[in-house]
């Protein structure tokens, strides 16, 4: 099959080439991939993966072979899938618990932008606790996770503060405040931090007593250095976050929101997987507002 294969020495560490077809386990569905997305995590991790392997987390397509155990959708169904590898290929074997059927109202390319970013935002907000009437700060709000977090927090009844260097469109997504800096902000009850480094430290300092910060990303690449006694005071929490597995139910929930027009998917870059390096450059250069999508043409 055609695939983006880990290739040491290439500009991005990958090249479009050939890989063995997957052999589905009894609980896995075989999907013909039509679109996939780029995330900071899978892009940055790809050069460190084994040579010849196929990375990629998010992919949408059509079922070509149902799971032998009867779980999951049938042949011909349009599906959205997640996995920690194998998404940047023309075929993907994926457990039925890691996929959802895409409603007819949702374009497959749009769907491909949802899995890891959307489910991360959803699960991190759940971990933050009740949202109704609370002040929720989302840092790195112009990125994939951030744009979903702004919308989902607003849907949950929060007063949303979106922090981003480029804040265009965030108010339309549901942010009550859009800021380029955390300086002067009133205390907040919860933080979803995508940036890490100095901004994480600053955001932690803004937490009201009893609040929590969910550390979901670290796009700054900077260390977080707390001042002396910066973690001494009224109780509040800095929580590590990992999105986990079994995405199926949450993917179905997010897809239903998209189909109903209640969740917007912003695609900031889209192109053929033959131009993978161009998409990676745009993503890592902070030139993508929202998600980057690959078409498997």
N, C-alpha and C positions, 0 to 999 in steps of 0.2 A: 504494500500500500504506500501511497505518498504520505510524507510526514515531515515535520520540522524536527530534525534529528540533532542531538548534541554533537557538535563538530568542533573540537579544539582547534584554535587558530583562525576561525572565521570571525568577522567583526563583532557579532553578538554572541558567539559561542554556539550558534546553530546554523543549519543550512537545510534548505528544502531538498529532500532526497527520498530514499526508500527505507522502509522498516518492515519487519515481519507482521503479517496480519495477526490481530489478537485472537486468542482462543477462549471464548467465554466460558466461565464456570456455570454450573446449573442455575445459579441465582442471578446471572448477569444477562443483560440485554445487549445485543450487538446493534450499534447505531452508526449509520452513515452520517458523518459530521458535515454540516453545511457552513457553520460559523463557529468561531471561538473568540475568546477575549484575552486581552493582556492585562496582567496585574503586576504590581511592583514585586510581589513575592515570587511568582513563577518566573518572571523575567530575570530577576536578580539571582535566583537559585539555579537557573538553567546551566550556566557555565560550569557549575560545580557538580552537576549530575554526571552519571557514567556516560562515557562516549558511546554513541549509538542509541541512547535511550530517547524517549519521546516525552517531553514535559507537557504542561498545559493543564489548567484546572477547570476552566469553564468551556462548555461546548453545547451547541444545539444541533439537532438534525432529525433524521427519520429512522425509525426502527426497521432494520432489515431482517433481524432474527429475534423472536421473543425468547425470554428466559425459559429454559427447559423445565424448571420447577413450577411454571405457571404463574409466577409472580410478575408484576409489571405489565406494561401495555403490549398490545399486539403489533404485528407487522403493519407498517404503513403509518403508524401514529407519529405525530410530530412531538418531539420531546426535548427537554432541557436537562442537562446532566452536570454533575460535579464529580471530581476525583482529584487526587494529588499528583496525577500524571496522566498522559495519554490523550489530552484534549486537542493537541496540535497535530492531529492525524486525520486521515480520511475515514478511518474506522475506529470505533471505540467500544470496548466491552466495559459495561458499567453495572454495578449492582442495582437492582430495582429500587432499593431504598434511597439511592442517590440521584433519582431523576423524577421528573413530573411531566405530565402531558401539557403541551402548550395550547392554550385556548385559541380558537380560530381567529379571534380579534387581535392576537399578538403576533407580530412579525418575528420569524425565527432569528433574524439578526439582532433585533431588539432584545429578545429573550436571552441571547448569549451574554449580554452585559449584566445579568442579574446574579448568578450564583454566589461567588465568594464575597463580593462587595455587598450585595443585598442581604445575604444571610448573616454576614458579620454585623452589619448595622442593626438588624432585627434582634439578634441574640445578645448583642452588647447592651442594647436598650432594655431588653428584658432583665438582664443582670443588674442594671442600674436601679431597678425597682419601679414603683408606681410613677407615672409621668404627669398625670392630670394636675394642672396648676403649679407644676414645679419649673424652675429655671434650669434649662439644660444647655450646656455649652458644647458645641461640636467644633473641634479644631481641624484644620485641613479640610474645611467644609466644601471646597470646590472640587475635590477628588471624587472617585467612585463611591467609596464608603461614605464619605461626608455628605454627598448629595442625597443618598438614600436615608442617612441618619436624620438629616434635617426634615425630610418629608415624613418619615415614620414617627419621629418625636412630635411633630405638629399634629399628625393624625391621632396621637395618644393624648393630646390635650396639653402639651408642654408649652411653656414660653421659651422659644428656641433662640439661642444666641449663636450665630454662625460666624466663625473666625476664618478668614481666608485672605491671601494676598490679592486674589482676584475674586471679588464678590458678586460679579454680574449674575443675575438670574436667581440668586439665593432667596431673595425676598419673595419672588414669585413661587418658589418651592415651599414656602411656609415659614421662613425665618422671620422672627419679630425684630431682631436686631442683626445687622451685618457689620462686622468690624474687621479692620485690618490688623489691629493690635489688641492685646488683652489689657493694656494700661487703662486704668480708670473704670473697669467693669465692676458692677455690683456683684456681691457674692452669688454663687450658683449652687444648685442642689446636686447636680450630676454633670460629669464631663465624659465625652467620648473623644479621646485624644488619638489622632492619627499621625502626629508630628514627632513626639518625643523630644529629647534634649531640653533646652532652656524653656521651651514653651510648655512642656509637661510640668516642669517645676513651677512655673508661673501659674498654670491652671490649677495645680494642686493647692496653691496658696489662696485661690479664689473660692475654694469649697467652703460652704457653710457647715457648721457642726452636723455630723451625721451623714454628710454627703459622700459620694464615691466617684472615683475616676477610673474609667475603664481604659486601659492601655491597649489599643487595638492595632497600632502601627507605629513606625519610627522612620518616617520618610526623611527627616532632617539628617540622619546619620550622625548626630551629635550625642555625646554622653549627657546624662542628666545629673547635674551636680547640685544637691540641696545645700542651702546655707546651714550653718550651725544652728541647731534647734528648729530647723525648718519643718521637722516632722513631730515636734513636741507641741501639744495643745489639745483643744477639744477633739474628741474622736471623729475621725474621718478616714476613708480607705482609699488606697491605691491598689487596684485590682489588675493582676495580669489576665490576659484574655487569649483564648484559643478557640477558633470557630468550631472545631470538632468535625463530626461526620453525620451521616443519615440526614441529608439535606432535603429529601423528597417532600415531606409535609410542608416545610417552610418555603420551598420553591413554589409549590402549588399555591400557597397563601399569597406570595408576592406576585405571581402571575395573575391571580384573580384581581388583585389591586390594579395591576397594569391594564388588564382587560376592561375594568370598570372605569378607567380614567382617573383613578385616585392616586396612582404612583407614576411619576414621570421618569423615563429612562433617557438620560442625556448621553448621546454618543458624540464624543469630541474628535474622534479620528476613526476612519473606516477605510480599509483597502484590502487588496489581495494578499494572501499569505506569501505570495512571491515577493512582496514588499515588506516583509516582516521587519527588516532592519530599520526601515523608515518609521514604522509604528513604534518600535522600541525607542528610537531616538526621540520621538515626540513625547512619549510617555515619561521617560527618564529626564527629559529636559523641561518638564512641567508645562508642556504646551497643550496638554489635553484637559479640557474641562469636562469631567465625566469619565466615560469609558472609551477604550480603544478596541475596535472590532476587526477581526480577520475574516475575510471571505475565502472559503476553501474552494476556489474555482479551478 
